[in-house]
Amino acid sequence: MSLPGSKKFSLAGFIARSPMAMYGLATVLLIQSRTDSYFLAGIVAATLSLAAAVGSPISSRFADRFGQHRVIPLVLIVHSLGLTSLVGLVLLDANFTWIIIAAIFSGLAMPAIGPMVRARWMFISKSDRQLNTAFAFESVVDELIFVLAPPIVTILCVSFFDASGLMLSIFLVTVGSIWFTTQRATEPPPLPVGQKRSKPAILMPGMISVFLIFMLFGGVWGAAEIVVVAFSQELGNKNLAGALIAVWSFGSLVAGVIFGTANFTGAISTRFTISMFFFSLVLFVLPFIDSFQVMFPVLLLAGLAISPALITGYTLVGKLVNKDQLTEGLAWANTGAGLGLSLSAPFAGWLIDNSGSNSAFWLVALSGLVGFLLTVISLPWLRRADQPDRNLSQLSEEIV
């Protein structure tokens, strides 16, 4: 955080991307309260999430090409108008089709602030150690957002006004994005006029594998949150579900702080493989647990394994893509996670309805295992990231 300009753009990014932990829950709470249907609420929330997963790499590619300061205002206008329209349509009890259309437009234009923040860290960092600390810090910020945002949204929507969660989201993403855009000194330079654009980041060697691995990451998160609620209910204390999820997030937050202070010298692909191994190993214990006394420490260990895998994964992406693809490459990782989350949640719900939480925990465990196996299979491509100072030295030279 001692790098020039880092505190300001990181704080602006924190404000702008805080709604990422609000959109889904706030949408469900609003629509369910107005329609008394979790099914309809789930459809709108999933539509918003899937549209964002599609739109994020596209807007990020434009940001790499033309500059973040040019792209963010355009997508922000569409996103804010779409989200405001969605709220208004729900409050006016409009036709459900129009609500879905508003969700699509809003999701497609959701500003990809997370990838843009990490792209700035890639731009201003002068060493792998600085970058590791920066990505660890951003991982902690993400966990902090997911710890604080859901209870705030729940209190606002349940105790005050059912649309207040989405209204707060609109306010935060607008204020944070505008402030973020004004900070030009730390913005990665756009592609020079006349220079040939690289092929899409997803087509770079190793990136499809990383996309699928992050998709499995998302599958773990999306399924685990639902299964933990069912597990708690089956044991007779549904109220402890929130505490279990908090322990998971707390473990990830602590690991992010510790991981950020470490000075690694080994190959990034090896660190990622080791992180994925421990992540998948802890998850495989979940289907065999039948008490809160065991579940709490296991979820704490699972949380401790998340941040190292994520931090190393984002660093890997930054080394696999070219310097004019940083934002787009990071966005593809986020898109994979978003798709996995959206697809695994309903499947986990179906398993719970038909076989209970124990069977659904196998979905979580297998997602982690497949992620590790895919990492091992993909090592020949992932080792491209082990080239000394790939991209980082190029970006550092541009600052000077």
Residue pairs with C-beta under 8 A, 6 or more apart in sequence:
1 7
1 10
1 137
3 124
3 125
3 130
3 134
4 124
4 185
4 186
5 124
5 183
5 185
5 186
6 120
6 121
6 124
6 134
6 186
8 183
9 117
9 120
9 180
9 183
9 186
10 117
10 137
10 138
10 141
12 176
12 177
12 179
12 180
12 183
13 113
13 114
13 116
13 117
13 138
13 141
13 176
13 180
14 141
14 145
14 176
15 172
15 175
15 176
15 179
16 111
16 113
16 172
16 173
16 175
16 176
16 177
16 179
16 180
17 113
17 114
17 117
17 145
17 173
17 176
18 145
18 149
18 169
18 172
18 173
18 176
19 149
19 168
19 169
19 170
19 172
19 173
20 114
20 145
21 145
21 146
21 148
21 149
21 150
22 149
22 150
22 152
22 153
22 165
22 166
22 168
22 169
22 172
23 45
23 48
23 49
23 166
23 169
24 45
24 48
24 49
25 150
25 153
25 154
25 165
26 153
26 157
26 165
26 166
26 168
26 169
27 41
27 44
27 45
27 48
27 86
27 103
27 166
28 38
28 41
28 42
28 45
29 41
29 153
29 154
29 157
29 158
29 162
29 165
30 41
30 87
30 90
30 157
30 162
30 163
30 165
30 166
31 37
31 40
31 41
31 44
31 45
31 90
31 99
32 38
32 40
32 41
33 157
33 162
34 90
34 91
34 93
34 162
35 41
40 96
42 346
43 100
44 86
44 99
44 100
44 103
46 342
46 346
47 100
47 103
47 104
47 107
48 103
48 106
48 107
49 107
49 338
49 341
49 342
50 107
50 338
50 339
50 342
51 103
51 104
51 105
51 106
51 107
51 108
51 110
52 107
52 108
52 110
52 338
53 107
53 334
53 335
53 338
53 339
53 342
54 107
54 108
54 335
55 75
55 107
55 108
55 109
55 110
56 110
56 112
56 115
56 331
56 334
56 335
56 338
57 112
57 200
57 201
57 202
57 328
57 331
57 332
57 335
58 108
59 71
59 75
59 109
59 111
59 112
59 331
60 112
60 115
60 116
60 327
60 328
60 330
60 331
61 200
61 201
61 325
61 327
61 328
61 331
62 71
63 70
63 71
63 72
63 112
63 116
63 119
63 327
63 328
64 119
64 188
64 190
64 191
64 324
64 325
64 326
64 327
64 328
65 190
65 191
65 197
65 324
66 190
66 191
67 187
67 189
67 190
68 116
68 119
68 180
68 181
68 187
68 188
68 327
69 181
69 182
69 184
69 187
70 190
72 111
72 116
72 177
72 180
72 181
73 178
73 181
75 109
75 110
75 111
76 109
76 111
76 173
76 174
76 177
76 178
77 109
78 105
78 106
78 108
78 109
79 106
79 109
79 110
79 111
79 173
80 170
80 173
80 174
81 105
81 106
82 102
82 103
82 104
82 105
82 106
82 107
82 109
83 102
83 106
83 166
83 169
83 170
84 170
85 102
85 105
85 106
86 99
86 102
86 103
86 106
86 166
87 163
87 166
87 167
87 170
89 98
89 99
89 102
90 99
90 163
91 163
111 173
111 177
112 327
112 331
112 334
113 173
113 176
113 177
113 180
114 138
114 142
114 330
114 334
115 327
115 328
115 329
115 330
115 331
115 333
115 334
116 180
116 327
117 138
117 180
118 134
118 135
118 138
118 314
118 318
118 326
118 330
119 188
119 326
119 327
119 330
120 186
120 187
120 188
121 131
121 134
121 135
121 138
122 131
122 188
122 318
122 326
122 391
122 392
122 395
123 186
123 187
123 188
123 326
123 395
123 398
123 399
124 186
124 399
125 131
125 134
125 392
125 395
125 396
126 392
126 396
126 399
127 392
128 264
128 315
128 389
128 392
129 263
129 264
131 315
131 318
131 392
132 259
132 260
132 262
132 264
132 311
132 315
133 260
133 261
135 260
135 311
135 314
135 315
136 256
136 257
136 259
136 260
136 261
136 307
136 311
137 256
137 260
139 252
139 256
139 259
139 260
139 307
139 310
139 311
140 253
140 256
140 257
140 260
140 307
143 249
143 250
143 252
143 253
143 256
143 307
144 253
146 249
147 246
147 249
147 250
147 253
152 168
153 165
153 168
154 165
156 164
156 165
156 168
157 163
157 164
157 165
161 167
188 323
188 326
188 327
188 395
189 398
191 197
191 324
195 324
197 324
198 204
198 321
198 322
198 324
198 325
200 328
201 207
201 321
201 322
201 325
201 328
201 329
201 332
202 208
202 211
202 332
204 320
204 321
204 322
204 325
204 329
205 320
205 381
205 384
206 316
206 320
206 378
206 381
206 382
206 384
206 385
207 317
207 320
207 321
207 329
207 332
209 374
209 375
209 377
209 378
209 381
209 382
210 313
210 316
210 317
210 320
210 332
210 333
210 336
210 378
210 382
211 332
211 333
211 335
211 336
212 336
212 374
213 276
213 313
213 336
213 371
213 374
213 375
213 378
214 313
214 333
214 334
214 336
214 337
214 340
215 336
215 337
215 339
215 340
216 340
216 367
216 368
216 370
216 371
216 374
217 309
217 310
217 313
217 336
217 337
217 340
217 371
218 336
218 337
218 338
218 339
218 340
218 341
218 342
218 344
219 340
219 341
219 343
219 344
219 363
219 364
219 367
220 283
220 340
220 344
220 364
220 367
220 368
220 371
221 337
221 340
221 341
221 344
222 340
222 341
222 342
222 343
222 344
222 345
222 348
223 344
223 345
223 347
223 348
223 360
223 363
223 364
223 367
224 248
224 364
225 245
225 345
226 345
226 348
226 349
226 352
226 360
227 348
227 352
227 357
227 360
227 361
227 363
227 364
228 241
228 244
228 245
228 248
228 299
229 238
229 241
230 352
230 356
230 357
230 360
231 241
231 244
231 295
231 357
231 361
232 238
232 239
232 240
232 241
232 244
232 292
233 241
234 356
234 357
235 290
235 291
235 292
237 292
240 292
243 296
244 292
244 295
244 296
244 299
247 296
247 299
247 300
247 303
248 299
248 300
248 302
248 303
248 306
249 303
250 300
250 303
251 299
251 300
251 301
251 302
251 303
251 304
251 306
252 303
252 304
252 306
252 307
253 303
253 307
254 303
254 304
255 303
255 304
255 305
255 306
255 307
255 308
256 307
256 311
259 307
259 308
259 311
260 311
264 271
267 383
267 386
268 312
268 315
268 316
268 319
268 385
268 386
269 316
269 379
269 382
269 383
269 385
269 386
271 308
271 312
272 309
272 312
272 313
272 316
272 375
272 382
273 372
273 375
273 376
273 379
275 305
275 308
275 309
275 312
275 313
276 309
276 371
276 372
276 375
277 372
278 305
278 308
278 309
279 302
279 305
279 306
279 308
279 309
279 368
279 371
279 372
280 365
280 368
280 369
280 371
280 372
281 305
282 298
282 301
282 302
282 305
283 302
283 364
283 365
283 367
283 368
283 369
284 365
284 368
284 369
285 298
286 298
286 302
286 361
286 364
286 365
287 358
287 359
287 361
287 362
287 365
289 295
289 298
289 361
313 333
314 330
314 333
315 385
316 382
316 385
317 329
317 330
317 332
317 333
318 326
318 329
318 330
318 391
318 392
319 384
319 385
319 386
319 387
319 390
319 391
319 392
320 329
320 382
320 384
320 385
321 328
321 329
321 391
322 391
323 391
323 394
323 395
326 391
340 367
344 363
344 367
347 363
348 360
348 363
348 364
351 359
351 360
351 363
352 359
352 360
375 382
384 390
